[in-house]
Amino acid sequence: MAFVVRNLRSLIINSSQIRYFAHSDSTNGVQSSSGPSTGSSTSKTRDKLPSGLSEIPEKPKLPRSPFAIYFEHRFIEIQKENNDLKENDAKKVIEEEWNDLKLKQPYEELSAKEHLEYKCATEKNVFKESLDAPISQTPKQDEYEKLWSHFWLSNSTFKTRLKNETSKSYSLLLPPPNITGQLHLGHALTLALQDAYIRHQRMFSDANITFIPGFDHAGISTYILLEKTTRKSLGKSVKDLRKAEFEEIFSKWKHVRIEEIKEQLNRLGGSLDYDKEYFTLDPALSNSVSHAFTILHEKGLIYRSNSPVNWSYFMQSALSDLEVNFRHVDGGTRISIPGYPEKVDFGCFHTVNYPVVDGEVGEAIKVSTMNIYTIPGDVAVVVNPKDSRYTKYHNRKVLNPITEKEIPVIVDKHAHIDFGTGAVKITPSSSYTDYEIALKHNLPICNFMNPDGTLVKGSISSRFENLYSCSHRYDLAKEILKVLQDNNLYHGYEKRATIVPFCKRSEDVIEHRIMPQWFLNVKPGYEVLKDCIENGTFSIYPPRKVNMLIEWFNKKRDWCLSRQIPFGHRIPAWKVYSQNEDTWFIAPNEKLAIEKACQTLGTNDVVLEQDADVLDTWFSSALLPLSALGWPNTNSSFFKSFHPLTLMETGFDILNFWVMKMALISLYLTEQLPFSKVYLHGMVCDGKGRKMSKSKGNIINPNDVIDGTSLDALQIESGKLLDQGLINQEEYQNALLTQRSLFPRGIAACGADGLRLSLYQYNATSEKISFGVNYLENNRHMVNKIWQAFRFYLLNFKEDSSSNSVIQDERELLSYKDRMSKTDKWIIGQFFILIKDFHSNIENFSYNGIYYNFVNFWVKSFCDIYIEVIKPRDHYQFDPVSYAICGQLIKSTLIAMHPLIPFVTEELYQRLKRLHSPEEKNKEIISILEERFPNVDIFSQFFDPKINHEMEIFREVGRILGNFKATCSLSKAEINNLPIKICSNEWTDHDLLEALKRYRNVHNITLLDLHDQNLIQSSINMRASHDTIVLIPYKEQFATKILQFFDKTISRSSKLLEKESDETKRANIASDLELIRLDREHLLNLVNQSC
């Protein structure tokens, strides 16, 4: 029978068997460059998938029928009720029950909702059975975390709370993970911060609440991964695939990736409402995108222009400025370029002769250039008006050495006298700056390269027609260099550091190209945003990012929206051809576009062709604060209640990418900000402060922290990336080296709570968050500390005793106040310190403040002192009042800390609830999330600054006694034979002295007046403060060891003082050093006297 129970439990908590439920009844669609697909089922997709795509995992099958599961569960219950009932008779009873349930269809045919409802209905008692089982000695996160995750989902615990449209609302949008792979620690940090915020608000108020999940198609990023995958497995490009073939591959990819990410989000404890889930290529969101584009075009904010754009010749697509990463490169650096077999030299400053027209033989202007392959596009040479070397060439002409056409020498301050030769070539189609100069001086502007990086026919001299055969621009550079050398026009190069623009997605070097594209005018919106920031209606934290943002606003060019990749949101623009120009019609769909065209052209005989390009993926992402709430339908209760969002929390790195674009689009469409506050966290780096990436091998999957993993397993994952073509051989070898360095023993299993605590421990607003494995170990122990404190309370609870004192409600604490000891009042006051700023810290995303307040309360006060004071030992027994307070503080702490560490708090809260109220075992389980946050006003009545100060002295005296015992290696009997005195004029409470004896299990302690100078002078002094001294009888063997202890402490504290920058901490360290030095000097005098 136990075997059956274990199997049933494993079915519930095995995430690999429940991860696919949420989408098991959905179809998979993909928006391609030819429009949205009709979609296909997962099974059909798998049948038709090209055999080479083996890296996409199989969907696990659910092996058992509903009846088999139901039978096992009911058989256990019936056996408990009637042990004498034979198996056949039990089977008949169960079959009759089953026939009444009307759940006869095969298990695989149940819908997603039915799966969860069925499992909840037939297996609900598994949760209760788990809670009724004896508590384990240590936390078993691998069991209870999966169990509670499933409980929350199956009971719709995180369902949107919508009372009425006028109630206060809290609405958060989780930044949608890209479907390019699994989540990393940066995603985990974002989820942990937002989840704690929304859980706290659920418990703190009765407001409307929603936490919206979603997933981003991540246009170019996904395209690049699919390109690598199909090239590796099928030997051809994505662009070479048939439409149906590509849609099936993408649909498969999307489904698997979304399920993997959802499983990760659930394991991290995300309290997301999956009823509100979206995917950015869903029909509803695609409709929002088309409407937004149309409205912005009608307002004159979206326009079409033949202008320079960032161009990737590798992807043959335009990119926005935000997708370009400008990187410092040392002179002569060799860099791998995607799609090119050899490494390319960068930082080589070439000098080329441009012969002077009508000049003397050999007369030329020497021009410096980094990009020798752009010479065919040169239309002028510019010199500085103050450069006397070139005065005689003003308004003259030179020959382009490759086109052999005459081009003017123009005068402009753009040329710097002291840079290179002082003469600069102008190539309008490959440089935005050159484009502006060309416009200024009325120079010709045209492309000399095709979209694939080959030369445009007719763009060069007929003498060099062999250059047309170059299939890559870097091959062209080599051939042009040969031409220049053969014609004595090349003067060598020098190595110079430079700035190179790279594509953030593909690592291609970005060029400029003149292209007819769709642009969004950003200037009016950014002016409004600047005003909002300056007048405080739009707040950004930390404030240090504001100046950078304002500067960015001032430099920003209009946003290029067009992308030339095979999938995404097709631009809702249609054109008809006329003799003179293209005429475009913008509408949400083709039918409306045709109506517009017919009306405008005065004819019904219209054939339209849709723009082949797709929108920048950030356009749909920027629309999410509206589209995720149902826009353009603004009349729904959901939209009215939750728009605008409460705030946005995300990483520094996408402030410009995403946050400002959301604000811009929302202003344009609704004349409202999408949120009034933005909180930014830093980039999560490895323990050495380096950015995490697959190619470095230092990226950490949150599941590897939750479950633990070995070094071998990490390196196997890197091998899979190599096999899939996602990293190359060199990157793979680097990844192995990094993993051996950072994770020599792998990563210990810390559970989701341990991981979340580790993330909260950091100051999230730091530019870099260096995530060290040592923090994980510490916080794994922290979770264990919570578990052990609960076990202490549980194991001392006498179920059959009427003497148990249980506080059922925190308000009852007030009735106990007169019977409380100072330590009782102090520990409640310490809990008040934990919770008094809790709400403001949550509101301001100051989680590290909460973390350290929790450590101070739970570890340093509750566990290290209070439990040690009240625990029964020797002739000391439990005080019923203290025990009741202990239970209430455990309960209140679990409730308060639940938003940060949801799993262990839920597990222990449910156990505590059943312990205090046995009748709860027969009731439905209600999540801790339904509890209210502890009442700060009640706990504030126990905070007493005087008691707090006395207990700080108590803590220091206890620390001194512990150090003395450990330093001198004393047994319990030995320390109790020593007459220890405490001289103090600030600590005279004998009740606290009794508590100290219990705390340190030291009984021979006496409290004396501070003015007993003779005793002070003849004893070893160990100061707790200037006014409190612990006196130890002088013994030579004590003196030697204590002097060594003093020396080590002084050395350690001096080093800390040198490193510490915080003035308050420096003052505390300096004060402690002063006391230790006084004690050391006094002890040296005693030693000298004894000699």
ZITA-V686829 format. One record per backbone hydrogen bond with DSSP energy under -1.0 kcal/mol. CO is the residue of the C=O (numbers start at 1). NH is the residue of the N-H. Records with the same first field share a line. If there is no record, write none. Layout:
CO->NH ; NH
This chain:
1->5
2->6
3->7
4->8
5->9
6->10
7->11
8->12
9->13
10->14
13->15
14->17
15->19
18->21
21->24
23->26
28->40
30->37
31->568
32->35
35->32
40->28
41->45
42->46
43->47
44->48
45->49
50->53
52->54
65->69
66->70
67->71
68->72
69->73
70->74
71->75
72->76
73->77
74->78
75->79
76->80
77->81
78->82
82->85
86->90
87->91
88->92
89->93
90->94
91->95
92->96
93->97
94->98
95->99
96->100
106->109
107->110
111->115
112->116
113->117
114->118
115->119
116->120
117->121
118->122
119->123
123->126
125->129
126->130
127->131
128->132
140->143 ; 144
141->145
143->147
144->148
145->149
146->150
147->151
148->152
149->153
150->154
151->155
152->157
153->156
156->159
161->209
164->167
168->208
170->210
171->646
172->212
177->216
184->188
185->189
186->190
187->191
188->192
189->193
190->194
191->195
192->196
193->197
194->198
195->199
196->200
197->201
198->202
199->203
200->204
201->205
203->933
208->170
209->161
210->172
211->273
212->174
215->280
216->179
218->222
219->223
220->224
221->225
222->226
223->227
224->228
225->229
226->230
227->231
228->232
229->233
230->234 ; 235 ; 236
237->240
238->241
242->246
243->247
244->248
245->249
246->250
247->251
248->252
249->253
250->254
251->255
252->256
253->257
254->258
255->259
256->260
257->261
258->262
259->263
260->264
261->265
262->266
263->267
264->268
265->270
266->269
270->272
272->274
273->276
274->277
278->215
279->282
282->286
283->287
284->288
285->289
286->290
287->291
288->292
289->293
290->294
291->295
292->296
293->297
294->298
295->299
296->301 ; 302
297->300
301->521
303->519
305->307 ; 517
307->515
309->513
310->319
311->511
312->316 ; 317
317->312
320->323
321->324
323->504
325->502
327->500
329->498
330->333
333->346
335->344
337->340
344->335
346->332 ; 333
347->496
349->494
350->369
351->491
352->367
354->365
355->399
356->359
360->363
363->356
365->354
367->352
369->350
371->374
372->375
374->377
375->378
380->426
381->410
382->424
383->412
384->387
386->388
387->390
390->393
391->394
393->396
396->409
397->357
398->407
400->404
402->461
405->400
407->398
408->381
409->395
410->383
412->415
416->419
419->422
423->368
424->382
426->379
427->430
431->435
432->436
433->437
434->438
435->439
436->440
437->441
438->443
448->456
450->453
454->450
456->459
461->464
462->465
464->467
465->468
466->469
467->470
472->476
473->477
474->478
475->479
476->480
477->481
478->482
479->483
480->484
481->485
482->486
483->487
484->489
485->488
489->353
492->351
494->349
498->329
500->327
501->510
502->325
503->507
508->503
511->311
513->309
515->307
517->305
518->561
519->303
520->559
522->526
523->527
524->528
525->529
526->530
527->531
528->532
529->533
530->534
531->535
532->537 ; 538
539->678
541->680
542->545
543->546
545->549
546->550
547->551
548->552
549->553
550->554
551->555
559->520
561->616
563->614
566->33
569->615
571->573
572->587
573->611
574->585
575->609
576->583
583->576
585->574
589->593
590->594
591->595
592->596
593->597
594->598
595->599
596->600
597->601
598->602 ; 603
604->606
609->575
613->571
614->563
616->619
617->621
618->622
621->624
623->626 ; 627
624->628
626->629 ; 631
627->630
630->633
632->634
636->640
637->641
638->642
639->643
648->679
650->681
651->654
652->655
654->658 ; 659
655->660
658->662
659->663
660->664
661->665
662->666
663->667
664->668
665->669
666->670
667->671
674->645
676->539
677->648
678->541
679->650
681->652
683->769
685->771
686->689
690->686
693->697
701->704
702->706
703->707
705->750
706->751
709->747
710->714
711->715
712->716
713->717
714->718
715->719
716->720
717->721
718->722
719->723
720->724
721->726
722->725
728->732
729->733
730->734
731->735
732->736
733->737
734->738
735->739
736->740
737->741
738->742
739->743
743->746
747->709
751->755
752->756
753->757
754->758
755->759
756->760
757->761
762->764
763->766
764->682
767->683
769->685 ; 771
773->777
774->778
775->779
776->780
777->781
778->782
779->783
780->784
781->785
782->786
783->787
784->788
785->789
786->790
787->791
788->792
789->793
790->794
791->795
794->797
798->801
809->812
810->813
811->814
813->816
816->819
817->820
821->825
822->826
823->827
824->828
825->829
826->830
827->831
828->832
829->833
830->834
831->835
832->836
837->841
838->842
839->843
840->844
841->846
842->845
845->847
846->850
847->851
848->852
849->853
850->854
851->855
852->856
853->857
854->858
855->859 ; 860
857->862
858->863
859->864
861->865 ; 866
862->867
865->869
866->870
867->871
873->876
879->883
880->884
881->885
882->886
883->887
884->888
885->889
886->890
887->891
888->892
889->893
890->894
891->895
892->896
893->897
897->900 ; 901
901->905
902->906
903->907
904->908
905->909
906->910
907->911
908->912
909->913
910->914
911->915
912->916
913->917
917->920
918->921
919->922
920->923
927->930
928->931
935->939
936->940
938->941
939->942
940->943
944->948
945->949
946->950
947->951
948->952
949->953
950->954
951->955
952->956
953->957
954->958
955->959
956->960
957->961
958->962
959->963
960->964
961->965
962->966
963->967
964->968
965->970
971->975
972->976
978->980
980->1006
981->1031
982->1008
983->1029
989->993
990->994
991->995
992->996
993->997
994->998
995->999
996->1000
997->1001 ; 1002
1003->1005
1004->980
1006->982
1008->984
1009->1012
1011->1013
1012->1016
1013->1017
1014->1018
1020->1032
1022->1030
1027->985
1028->1024 ; 1025
1029->983
1030->1022
1031->981
1032->1020
1035->1039
1036->1040
1037->1041
1038->1042
1039->1043
1040->1044
1041->1045
1042->1046
1043->1047
1044->1048
1045->1049
1046->1050
1047->1051
1048->1052
1049->1053
1050->1054
1051->1055
1052->1056
1053->1057
1054->1058
1055->1059
1056->1060
1062->1066
1063->1067
1064->1068
1065->1069
1066->1070
1067->1071
1068->1072
1069->1073
1070->1074
1071->1075
1072->1076
1073->1077
1074->1078
1075->1079
1076->1080
1077->1081
1078->1082
1079->1083
1080->1084
1081->1085
1082->1086
1083->1087
1084->1088
1085->1089
1086->1090
1087->1091
